[in-house]
Amino acid sequence: MRVVFLGAPGVGKGTQADRIAAQFKVAKISTGDLLREAVRNQTPLGLEAKSFMDQGKLVPDSVVIGLVRDKLGDAACANGFVLDGFPRTAPQAEELGNVLRSKQLRLDRVVNFQVSRDDVIKRLSGRRSCPKCQATFHVDFAPSKTGDTCDRCGEALIQRSDDRREAIETRLRVYEEQTAPLIRYYADRQLLSELDGSGAVDAVFLKLSQLLAPYRAA
Ligand code: AMP
């Protein structure tokens, strides 16, 4: 199963990608997670990416394309993958097509998650993240048991710098300008499925797993 999750920041792509990856036994490739890991480890790539990320801007295509190309070659992708947060620009989408073609593979489906702008802002501004294991919580909708530490690993939760109000506005504008055109790009290639991402996590997961069931590896 080779799928892409498309949609604005905060629509729930990452949460659902974790669950789909576990259920369908495929790799989850999140460029946001890979970039945050590089920032944490202060690698040259992380140092280059950090200022773009803090401001809510996109990291240059060449950087993310390299990251994804490496990951797609991993044995973990043998059974398939869910791409979360990639591609985000037309050149990234073209390059993904090239990489897959060079491996004689193709995408099965692109799922476009739809959530209203108001809900996205509420989800992002209340989000709290674990810097260690990447688990996410929400101050109102999915609080951690203690309120400020991760239920999974005990680390102190943080608010991502790009989940602050000014960065959220930038991310939504960048999404409209650079990423939303990919909806048309994949619709033209008969790969697009729309998904209402506005309900509870379990309800969205149920719809999504039904949508993706035909692509489960034999
Ligand atoms: P995310 O966790 O997917 O919201 O990504 C967090 C940040 O990482 C984004 O706001 C961008 O700065 C950067 N990023 C993640 N994926 C990409 C991508 N495909 N292209 C460019 N920048 C990205």
py3Dmol code that shows the C-alpha trace and the ligand (Angstrom):
import py3Dmol

protein = """\
ATOM      1  CA  MET A   1       0.000   0.000   0.000  1.00  0.00           C
ATOM      2  CA  ARG A   2       1.524   3.289  -1.115  1.00  0.00           C
ATOM      3  CA  VAL A   3      -0.478   6.340  -0.103  1.00  0.00           C
ATOM      4  CA  VAL A   4      -0.093  10.074   0.442  1.00  0.00           C
ATOM      5  CA  PHE A   5      -2.008  12.046   3.082  1.00  0.00           C
ATOM      6  CA  LEU A   6      -2.699  15.563   1.888  1.00  0.00           C
ATOM      7  CA  GLY A   7      -4.324  18.428   3.764  1.00  0.00           C
ATOM      8  CA  ALA A   8      -3.671  21.610   5.716  1.00  0.00           C
ATOM      9  CA  PRO A   9      -1.639  21.540   8.933  1.00  0.00           C
ATOM     10  CA  GLY A  10      -3.800  20.378  11.822  1.00  0.00           C
ATOM     11  CA  VAL A  11      -6.242  18.211   9.866  1.00  0.00           C
ATOM     12  CA  GLY A  12      -5.051  15.059  11.647  1.00  0.00           C
ATOM     13  CA  LYS A  13      -2.829  13.531   8.964  1.00  0.00           C
ATOM     14  CA  GLY A  14      -0.073  12.605  11.410  1.00  0.00           C
ATOM     15  CA  THR A  15      -2.388  11.005  13.971  1.00  0.00           C
ATOM     16  CA  GLN A  16      -4.150   8.956  11.308  1.00  0.00           C
ATOM     17  CA  ALA A  17      -0.875   8.057   9.572  1.00  0.00           C
ATOM     18  CA  ASP A  18       0.387   6.506  12.840  1.00  0.00           C
ATOM     19  CA  ARG A  19      -2.728   4.391  13.140  1.00  0.00           C
ATOM     20  CA  ILE A  20      -2.860   3.360   9.495  1.00  0.00           C
ATOM     21  CA  ALA A  21       0.830   2.426   9.537  1.00  0.00           C
ATOM     22  CA  ALA A  22       0.218   0.179  12.570  1.00  0.00           C
ATOM     23  CA  GLN A  23      -2.966  -1.378  11.203  1.00  0.00           C
ATOM     24  CA  PHE A  24      -1.709  -2.016   7.652  1.00  0.00           C
ATOM     25  CA  LYS A  25       1.905  -2.758   8.705  1.00  0.00           C
ATOM     26  CA  VAL A  26       3.444  -0.169   6.429  1.00  0.00           C
ATOM     27  CA  ALA A  27       6.040   2.541   7.102  1.00  0.00           C
ATOM     28  CA  LYS A  28       4.992   6.039   8.088  1.00  0.00           C
ATOM     29  CA  ILE A  29       7.199   8.681   6.518  1.00  0.00           C
ATOM     30  CA  SER A  30       6.582  12.111   8.043  1.00  0.00           C
ATOM     31  CA  THR A  31       8.871  14.829   6.701  1.00  0.00           C
ATOM     32  CA  GLY A  32       7.899  17.028   9.666  1.00  0.00           C
ATOM     33  CA  ASP A  33       9.046  14.312  12.141  1.00  0.00           C
ATOM     34  CA  LEU A  34      12.254  13.682  10.161  1.00  0.00           C
ATOM     35  CA  LEU A  35      13.039  17.399  10.085  1.00  0.00           C
ATOM     36  CA  ARG A  36      12.302  17.862  13.803  1.00  0.00           C
ATOM     37  CA  GLU A  37      14.622  14.937  14.560  1.00  0.00           C
ATOM     38  CA  ALA A  38      17.372  16.579  12.469  1.00  0.00           C
ATOM     39  CA  VAL A  39      16.831  19.863  14.343  1.00  0.00           C
ATOM     40  CA  ARG A  40      17.033  18.065  17.707  1.00  0.00           C
ATOM     41  CA  ASN A  41      20.244  16.306  16.701  1.00  0.00           C
ATOM     42  CA  GLN A  42      21.636  19.582  15.351  1.00  0.00           C
ATOM     43  CA  THR A  43      22.720  17.966  12.087  1.00  0.00           C
ATOM     44  CA  PRO A  44      23.738  20.323   9.235  1.00  0.00           C
ATOM     45  CA  LEU A  45      20.358  19.616   7.621  1.00  0.00           C
ATOM     46  CA  GLY A  46      18.568  20.387  10.891  1.00  0.00           C
ATOM     47  CA  LEU A  47      20.420  23.670  11.293  1.00  0.00           C
ATOM     48  CA  GLU A  48      19.425  24.647   7.744  1.00  0.00           C
ATOM     49  CA  ALA A  49      15.771  23.680   8.291  1.00  0.00           C
ATOM     50  CA  LYS A  50      15.195  25.214  11.729  1.00  0.00           C
ATOM     51  CA  SER A  51      14.561  28.859  10.861  1.00  0.00           C
ATOM     52  CA  PHE A  52      12.124  27.933   8.078  1.00  0.00           C
ATOM     53  CA  MET A  53      10.225  25.629  10.426  1.00  0.00           C
ATOM     54  CA  ASP A  54      10.064  28.091  13.328  1.00  0.00           C
ATOM     55  CA  GLN A  55       8.469  30.643  11.034  1.00  0.00           C
ATOM     56  CA  GLY A  56       6.012  28.144   9.562  1.00  0.00           C
ATOM     57  CA  LYS A  57       7.613  28.336   6.119  1.00  0.00           C
ATOM     58  CA  LEU A  58       8.503  25.398   3.909  1.00  0.00           C
ATOM     59  CA  VAL A  59      11.983  23.947   4.027  1.00  0.00           C
ATOM     60  CA  PRO A  60      13.619  24.032   0.545  1.00  0.00           C
ATOM     61  CA  ASP A  61      12.497  21.256  -1.805  1.00  0.00           C
ATOM     62  CA  SER A  62      16.018  19.883  -2.307  1.00  0.00           C
ATOM     63  CA  VAL A  63      16.326  19.177   1.451  1.00  0.00           C
ATOM     64  CA  VAL A  64      13.033  17.324   1.906  1.00  0.00           C
ATOM     65  CA  ILE A  65      13.265  15.479  -1.393  1.00  0.00           C
ATOM     66  CA  GLY A  66      16.635  14.049  -0.313  1.00  0.00           C
ATOM     67  CA  LEU A  67      15.166  12.914   3.007  1.00  0.00           C
ATOM     68  CA  VAL A  68      12.236  11.131   1.400  1.00  0.00           C
ATOM     69  CA  ARG A  69      14.343   9.531  -1.325  1.00  0.00           C
ATOM     70  CA  ASP A  70      16.547   7.948   1.359  1.00  0.00           C
ATOM     71  CA  LYS A  71      13.574   6.690   3.373  1.00  0.00           C
ATOM     72  CA  LEU A  72      11.791   5.162   0.381  1.00  0.00           C
ATOM     73  CA  GLY A  73      14.846   2.963  -0.144  1.00  0.00           C
ATOM     74  CA  ASP A  74      14.591   1.510   3.404  1.00  0.00           C
ATOM     75  CA  ALA A  75      13.609  -2.116   3.929  1.00  0.00           C
ATOM     76  CA  ALA A  76      10.834  -0.803   6.215  1.00  0.00           C
ATOM     77  CA  CYS A  77       8.998   0.378   3.085  1.00  0.00           C
ATOM     78  CA  ALA A  78       8.953  -3.079   1.463  1.00  0.00           C
ATOM     79  CA  ASN A  79       5.298  -3.529   2.441  1.00  0.00           C
ATOM     80  CA  GLY A  80       4.372   0.031   1.486  1.00  0.00           C
ATOM     81  CA  PHE A  81       4.222   3.465   3.089  1.00  0.00           C
ATOM     82  CA  VAL A  82       2.069   6.356   4.211  1.00  0.00           C
ATOM     83  CA  LEU A  83       3.556   9.728   3.341  1.00  0.00           C
ATOM     84  CA  ASP A  84       2.487  12.354   5.877  1.00  0.00           C
ATOM     85  CA  GLY A  85       3.258  15.964   4.948  1.00  0.00           C
ATOM     86  CA  PHE A  86       5.007  15.158   1.670  1.00  0.00           C
ATOM     87  CA  PRO A  87       4.697  16.213  -1.107  1.00  0.00           C
ATOM     88  CA  ARG A  88       3.855  19.837  -0.263  1.00  0.00           C
ATOM     89  CA  THR A  89       4.860  21.532  -3.543  1.00  0.00           C
ATOM     90  CA  ALA A  90       4.547  20.714  -7.258  1.00  0.00           C
ATOM     91  CA  PRO A  91       8.298  19.967  -7.637  1.00  0.00           C
ATOM     92  CA  GLN A  92       8.079  17.567  -4.670  1.00  0.00           C
ATOM     93  CA  ALA A  93       5.129  15.773  -6.288  1.00  0.00           C
ATOM     94  CA  GLU A  94       7.011  15.487  -9.599  1.00  0.00           C
ATOM     95  CA  GLU A  95      10.086  14.156  -7.834  1.00  0.00           C
ATOM     96  CA  LEU A  96       8.054  11.603  -5.863  1.00  0.00           C
ATOM     97  CA  GLY A  97       6.665  10.359  -9.180  1.00  0.00           C
ATOM     98  CA  ASN A  98      10.203  10.097 -10.588  1.00  0.00           C
ATOM     99  CA  VAL A  99      11.547   8.191  -7.577  1.00  0.00           C
ATOM    100  CA  LEU A 100       8.662   5.726  -7.635  1.00  0.00           C
ATOM    101  CA  ARG A 101       8.922   5.242 -11.403  1.00  0.00           C
ATOM    102  CA  SER A 102      12.627   4.508 -11.056  1.00  0.00           C
ATOM    103  CA  LYS A 103      11.641   1.695  -8.666  1.00  0.00           C
ATOM    104  CA  GLN A 104       8.794   0.583 -10.955  1.00  0.00           C
ATOM    105  CA  LEU A 105       6.277   1.477  -8.281  1.00  0.00           C
ATOM    106  CA  ARG A 106       3.289   3.789  -8.311  1.00  0.00           C
ATOM    107  CA  LEU A 107       1.008   5.471  -5.781  1.00  0.00           C
ATOM    108  CA  ASP A 108      -2.238   3.704  -4.938  1.00  0.00           C
ATOM    109  CA  ARG A 109      -4.104   6.672  -3.483  1.00  0.00           C
ATOM    110  CA  VAL A 110      -3.879  10.250  -2.262  1.00  0.00           C
ATOM    111  CA  VAL A 111      -6.270  11.117   0.563  1.00  0.00           C
ATOM    112  CA  ASN A 112      -7.212  14.762   0.991  1.00  0.00           C
ATOM    113  CA  PHE A 113      -8.262  15.463   4.603  1.00  0.00           C
ATOM    114  CA  GLN A 114     -10.829  18.259   4.916  1.00  0.00           C
ATOM    115  CA  VAL A 115     -11.359  20.210   8.155  1.00  0.00           C
ATOM    116  CA  SER A 116     -12.664  23.787   8.490  1.00  0.00           C
ATOM    117  CA  ARG A 117     -10.164  26.608   9.004  1.00  0.00           C
ATOM    118  CA  ASP A 118     -11.608  27.411  12.461  1.00  0.00           C
ATOM    119  CA  ASP A 119     -11.216  23.826  13.621  1.00  0.00           C
ATOM    120  CA  VAL A 120      -7.678  23.618  12.269  1.00  0.00           C
ATOM    121  CA  ILE A 121      -6.701  26.737  14.238  1.00  0.00           C
ATOM    122  CA  LYS A 122      -8.273  25.301  17.425  1.00  0.00           C
ATOM    123  CA  ARG A 123      -6.500  21.965  16.926  1.00  0.00           C
ATOM    124  CA  LEU A 124      -3.083  23.514  16.270  1.00  0.00           C
ATOM    125  CA  SER A 125      -3.120  26.202  18.925  1.00  0.00           C
ATOM    126  CA  GLY A 126      -4.126  23.701  21.656  1.00  0.00           C
ATOM    127  CA  ARG A 127      -1.748  20.978  20.514  1.00  0.00           C
ATOM    128  CA  ARG A 128       0.982  19.817  22.884  1.00  0.00           C
ATOM    129  CA  SER A 129       3.746  17.537  21.621  1.00  0.00           C
ATOM    130  CA  CYS A 130       6.224  15.144  23.122  1.00  0.00           C
ATOM    131  CA  PRO A 131       9.695  16.129  21.918  1.00  0.00           C
ATOM    132  CA  LYS A 132      10.969  12.613  22.664  1.00  0.00           C
ATOM    133  CA  CYS A 133       8.454  10.127  21.182  1.00  0.00           C
ATOM    134  CA  GLN A 134       6.443  12.558  18.992  1.00  0.00           C
ATOM    135  CA  ALA A 135       3.097  11.695  20.634  1.00  0.00           C
ATOM    136  CA  THR A 136       0.619  14.553  20.440  1.00  0.00           C
ATOM    137  CA  PHE A 137      -2.098  15.713  22.841  1.00  0.00           C
ATOM    138  CA  HIS A 138      -4.576  18.583  22.956  1.00  0.00           C
ATOM    139  CA  VAL A 139      -5.245  20.767  25.975  1.00  0.00           C
ATOM    140  CA  ASP A 140      -9.040  20.399  25.556  1.00  0.00           C
ATOM    141  CA  PHE A 141      -9.789  17.532  23.155  1.00  0.00           C
ATOM    142  CA  ALA A 142      -7.124  14.981  24.173  1.00  0.00           C
ATOM    143  CA  PRO A 143      -5.281  16.108  27.328  1.00  0.00           C
ATOM    144  CA  SER A 144      -2.496  13.953  28.720  1.00  0.00           C
ATOM    145  CA  LYS A 145      -3.302  12.348  32.099  1.00  0.00           C
ATOM    146  CA  THR A 146      -1.095  14.697  34.094  1.00  0.00           C
ATOM    147  CA  GLY A 147      -1.649  17.677  31.819  1.00  0.00           C
ATOM    148  CA  ASP A 148       1.996  18.393  31.168  1.00  0.00           C
ATOM    149  CA  THR A 149       3.870  15.121  30.653  1.00  0.00           C
ATOM    150  CA  CYS A 150       3.644  12.493  27.920  1.00  0.00           C
ATOM    151  CA  ASP A 151       1.396   9.513  28.713  1.00  0.00           C
ATOM    152  CA  ARG A 152       3.559   7.300  26.531  1.00  0.00           C
ATOM    153  CA  CYS A 153       7.102   8.077  27.718  1.00  0.00           C
ATOM    154  CA  GLY A 154       6.854  10.567  30.615  1.00  0.00           C
ATOM    155  CA  GLU A 155       8.746  13.409  28.911  1.00  0.00           C
ATOM    156  CA  ALA A 156       7.606  17.012  29.553  1.00  0.00           C
ATOM    157  CA  LEU A 157       5.245  18.140  26.780  1.00  0.00           C
ATOM    158  CA  ILE A 158       5.976  21.260  24.743  1.00  0.00           C
ATOM    159  CA  GLN A 159       4.114  23.588  22.441  1.00  0.00           C
ATOM    160  CA  ARG A 160       5.877  23.422  19.060  1.00  0.00           C
ATOM    161  CA  SER A 161       7.197  26.858  18.098  1.00  0.00           C
ATOM    162  CA  ASP A 162       5.235  26.613  14.844  1.00  0.00           C
ATOM    163  CA  ASP A 163       1.993  25.910  16.753  1.00  0.00           C
ATOM    164  CA  ARG A 164       1.980  29.527  18.011  1.00  0.00           C
ATOM    165  CA  ARG A 165      -0.567  31.869  16.490  1.00  0.00           C
ATOM    166  CA  GLU A 166       1.652  33.854  14.062  1.00  0.00           C
ATOM    167  CA  ALA A 167       3.310  30.716  12.696  1.00  0.00           C
ATOM    168  CA  ILE A 168      -0.102  29.030  12.294  1.00  0.00           C
ATOM    169  CA  GLU A 169      -1.283  31.896  10.069  1.00  0.00           C
ATOM    170  CA  THR A 170       1.857  31.569   7.944  1.00  0.00           C
ATOM    171  CA  ARG A 171       1.499  27.784   7.663  1.00  0.00           C
ATOM    172  CA  LEU A 172      -2.110  28.071   6.515  1.00  0.00           C
ATOM    173  CA  ARG A 173      -1.185  30.708   3.918  1.00  0.00           C
ATOM    174  CA  VAL A 174       1.742  28.606   2.677  1.00  0.00           C
ATOM    175  CA  TYR A 175      -0.579  25.609   2.468  1.00  0.00           C
ATOM    176  CA  GLU A 176      -3.101  27.493   0.306  1.00  0.00           C
ATOM    177  CA  GLU A 177      -0.434  28.882  -2.005  1.00  0.00           C
ATOM    178  CA  GLN A 178       1.905  25.934  -2.425  1.00  0.00           C
ATOM    179  CA  THR A 179       0.216  22.718  -1.326  1.00  0.00           C
ATOM    180  CA  ALA A 180      -3.503  23.071  -2.145  1.00  0.00           C
ATOM    181  CA  PRO A 181      -2.734  23.001  -5.914  1.00  0.00           C
ATOM    182  CA  LEU A 182      -1.685  19.361  -5.438  1.00  0.00           C
ATOM    183  CA  ILE A 183      -5.351  18.447  -4.874  1.00  0.00           C
ATOM    184  CA  ARG A 184      -5.961  19.225  -8.547  1.00  0.00           C
ATOM    185  CA  TYR A 185      -2.682  17.608  -9.561  1.00  0.00           C
ATOM    186  CA  TYR A 186      -3.687  14.252  -8.064  1.00  0.00           C
ATOM    187  CA  ALA A 187      -7.355  14.536  -9.062  1.00  0.00           C
ATOM    188  CA  ASP A 188      -6.184  14.909 -12.684  1.00  0.00           C
ATOM    189  CA  ARG A 189      -4.263  11.654 -12.246  1.00  0.00           C
ATOM    190  CA  GLN A 190      -7.361   9.865 -10.842  1.00  0.00           C
ATOM    191  CA  LEU A 191      -5.623   9.229  -7.536  1.00  0.00           C
ATOM    192  CA  LEU A 192      -7.540  11.549  -5.210  1.00  0.00           C
ATOM    193  CA  SER A 193     -10.048  10.586  -2.497  1.00  0.00           C
ATOM    194  CA  GLU A 194     -11.654  13.237  -0.293  1.00  0.00           C
ATOM    195  CA  LEU A 195     -12.046  12.505   3.440  1.00  0.00           C
ATOM    196  CA  ASP A 196     -14.026  14.518   5.995  1.00  0.00           C
ATOM    197  CA  GLY A 197     -11.495  14.818   8.818  1.00  0.00           C
ATOM    198  CA  SER A 198     -13.708  16.830  11.155  1.00  0.00           C
ATOM    199  CA  GLY A 199     -15.027  14.049  13.445  1.00  0.00           C
ATOM    200  CA  ALA A 200     -13.479  12.212  16.382  1.00  0.00           C
ATOM    201  CA  VAL A 201     -10.180  10.410  15.774  1.00  0.00           C
ATOM    202  CA  ASP A 202     -11.784   6.927  15.950  1.00  0.00           C
ATOM    203  CA  ALA A 203     -14.596   7.833  13.548  1.00  0.00           C
ATOM    204  CA  VAL A 204     -12.177   9.316  11.002  1.00  0.00           C
ATOM    205  CA  PHE A 205      -9.934   6.262  11.344  1.00  0.00           C
ATOM    206  CA  LEU A 206     -12.828   3.929  10.600  1.00  0.00           C
ATOM    207  CA  LYS A 207     -13.714   5.773   7.387  1.00  0.00           C
ATOM    208  CA  LEU A 208     -10.084   5.978   6.368  1.00  0.00           C
ATOM    209  CA  SER A 209      -9.330   2.303   6.944  1.00  0.00           C
ATOM    210  CA  GLN A 210     -12.385   1.380   4.842  1.00  0.00           C
ATOM    211  CA  LEU A 211     -11.198   3.690   2.089  1.00  0.00           C
ATOM    212  CA  LEU A 212      -7.713   2.149   2.108  1.00  0.00           C
ATOM    213  CA  ALA A 213      -8.728  -1.518   2.599  1.00  0.00           C
ATOM    214  CA  PRO A 214      -8.529  -2.298  -1.157  1.00  0.00           C
ATOM    215  CA  TYR A 215      -4.832  -1.402  -1.135  1.00  0.00           C
ATOM    216  CA  ARG A 216      -3.831  -3.683   1.723  1.00  0.00           C
ATOM    217  CA  ALA A 217      -0.835  -5.855   0.771  1.00  0.00           C
ATOM    218  CA  ALA A 218      -1.851  -9.418  -0.095  1.00  0.00           C
TER     219      ALA A 218
END
"""
ligand_1 = """\
23
AMP
P 4.472 19.179 9.849
O 4.863 18.445 11.085
O 4.124 18.262 8.697
O 3.409 20.221 10.075
O 5.779 19.957 9.355
C 6.390 20.930 10.184
C 7.264 21.850 9.348
O 8.306 21.092 8.708
C 6.567 22.575 8.202
O 5.900 23.742 8.628
C 7.746 22.884 7.291
O 8.544 23.948 7.788
C 8.570 21.611 7.415
N 8.144 20.597 6.419
C 7.549 19.401 6.670
N 7.309 18.743 5.524
C 7.758 19.542 4.524
C 7.771 19.425 3.106
N 7.261 18.342 2.486
N 8.302 20.450 2.391
C 8.822 21.532 3.009
N 8.826 21.721 4.330
C 8.297 20.730 5.099
"""
view = py3Dmol.view(width=600, height=400)
view.addModel(protein, "pdb")
view.setStyle({"model": 0}, {"cartoon": {"style": "trace"}})
view.addModel(ligand_1, "xyz")
view.setStyle({"model": 1}, {"stick": {}})
view.zoomTo()
view.show()
